[in-house]
Amino acid sequence: MVSPSTSLSLDSAFQRLLFHSSHNFSPPSLSLSTPSHALLSLHKSYSLSLKSFPRFSPPQALDPSVEAPPISGGPFLDPGSFSKLRILKEFRYVHQFDHGRLEIRSMEAEEVDPASLLLAKSFAESMWWAGGYVPLLAILVKQYVIERRARIPHMTILLGFYKERDGEEEARLACIAEISFDVLGANAAVPTPVPPQEYPYLSNMTVRKRFRRKGIGRHLLKACEELITQIKAERKVFLHCRMIDDVPFRLYKKAGYKVVKTDSILIWLTLQRRKYLMLKELPPVPDDSIMYFLLVFELACGVELWLSLRSSLDSLAIRTHPPKKPKVLKAEKLEMVIMKHLSSGTGSGGNA
């Protein structure tokens, strides 16, 4: 299970969304309590008034009919971006529970509205706001989501669809998570403690209330890590967790995340909850040159010699799918191992 309070990217960005672009706007006086929240907290002690929300620039951003751009990449395309776009489009994480089936994939343009509504409900629930605020929050969150999607493929939003085994015919939106892969996909305003922008960062993770306590949150986290591996981003993955959120904290600890920094107690002065910055280093993947060399060697030398070599490589903990603590060798060193193996094999054959 992942509770709404594990969501953290909109924490600072929502403040900018609320109080941006209106020259004549001043913080309203009719107040509504705004305690800090890991999803949409306002970092400064502004109070909210439903009659005094700022105008957006451009104003049509508030229109719920605004269409989101398709997954075609943002303004930061580089030579590797096209392969990343393909990976995002084809990515699927599927898990079959005893009680149902979960499929996680990248969000499509036509799914911006339901995704924004899920995040808005999550925020309103954790902030103890009445359900009447959800439609307004959904409009504001939609603006944020559209802006973030412009940075694809340097970030993405994953959606999880769950279908009960003996339930409804169609799968339902059950969970959501946001991933920024590198500095070009990083959010301009992130919560404290601030993570390094060049590393992958997970945020805005939430599971719909009716689907919690089914193991969906754990698999949502695994799907994020699997996609980061496929994108070949940096191996260090960061996320935030509020100190009061015991269930998500235990989930992250069990998944291998460690606390690397903690908010100062002075953060209370800004009406925010204290948070942990957590880090997990994903296992390394084999170097492409090594994989190519092994493939060519197998094709050239035949299966029997390859199996003999594999037994030697296994003793050195070199595998195509590395174990928890693999020994990664450079292509040059691996070539030396192979040549030594071949020479010893030839010598023994000659003596025979």
Secondary structure, DSSP 8 states (H G I E B T S, - for coil): ---GGG--SHHHHHHHHHS-S-TT----SS-------TTT--SS-----TT-----SSGGGG-TT-----SS--S---TTHHHHHHHHHH--EEEE-SSEEEEEEE--GGGHHHHHHHHHHHHHHHTT--GGGHHHHHHHHHHHHHHHHTTTTSEEEEEEEEEETTS-SS-EEEEEEEEE-STTTS-SS--SS---TTS-EEEEEEE-GGG-SSSHHHHHHHHHHHHHHHHT--SEEEEEEETT-HHHHHHHHHTT-EEEEE--GGGGGGT---EEEEEEE------HHHHHHHHHHHHHH-HHHHHHHHHHHHHTT--SS--SS-----HHHHHHHHHHHHHHHHHHHHH-
